[in-house]
């Protein structure tokens, strides 16, 4: 292999898989496997635009992390949480419609992030890697961080699955039943912030929301209950990563865009399948 790069051999097929590609596959699987189930709640709670706003604010989080000398992932997570809390506070005032407010926050934070990075003298930042991802550059430390954080997110999602589901179906009834809906919103927002912070390594700031919504949207057409939808969303997300990276490797395509395109193709395939199953009464 070129540049002395190590390889690993798949003994069953005889296909040579380069180390950087193997790390990319593992990293993508780690993120997509958790983003799918979390994305189900994003769709159920109709928070797609909210997720997009958080994703756009990630670049300002990068600038924050660099400015105070902490990892960019931590800066993104903190900034996303601050954005969410700020939105909730402003939304309660009812001065501006929610969708308008989200649009303002999303694009203003993206612009401020670009300006902040431009004003940092002596600092060279690869904006393309942040905007569109650089999954092929993942190293072993990145994989450890991805699987560590995704394990925490998945664990919390499993712990709060039933309360989150109840609050999603009927928030007022959940509150009457003693569920702390306000705390659940905060926890859910934090989980979204973590997944966005980590997921931007895979497909970038501009497309990270796609890992949350496209696999979940495809699974919605095929599942018969919320649990099966979550499992299917994880499977479709993982399959999208594998197919996207395979296409990227074979045809020299941008990896992040190839992953999103693969997810979109799987969604399109789910439409006729879901329609046939609904006619047969197999999908609830």
Secondary structure as UniProt FT lines:
FT   HELIX           2..4
FT   STRAND          7..9
FT   TURN            11..13
FT   STRAND          16..18
FT   HELIX           19..44
FT   TURN            45..46
FT   HELIX           48..56
FT   HELIX           58..68
FT   HELIX           72..93
FT   HELIX           98..119
FT   TURN            121..122
FT   HELIX           127..132
FT   HELIX           135..137
FT   HELIX           140..159
FT   HELIX           161..169
FT   HELIX           171..176
FT   TURN            177..178
FT   HELIX           181..203
FT   TURN            205..207
FT   HELIX           208..220
FT   TURN            221..222
FT   HELIX           226..251
FT   HELIX           255..279
FT   TURN            280..281
//
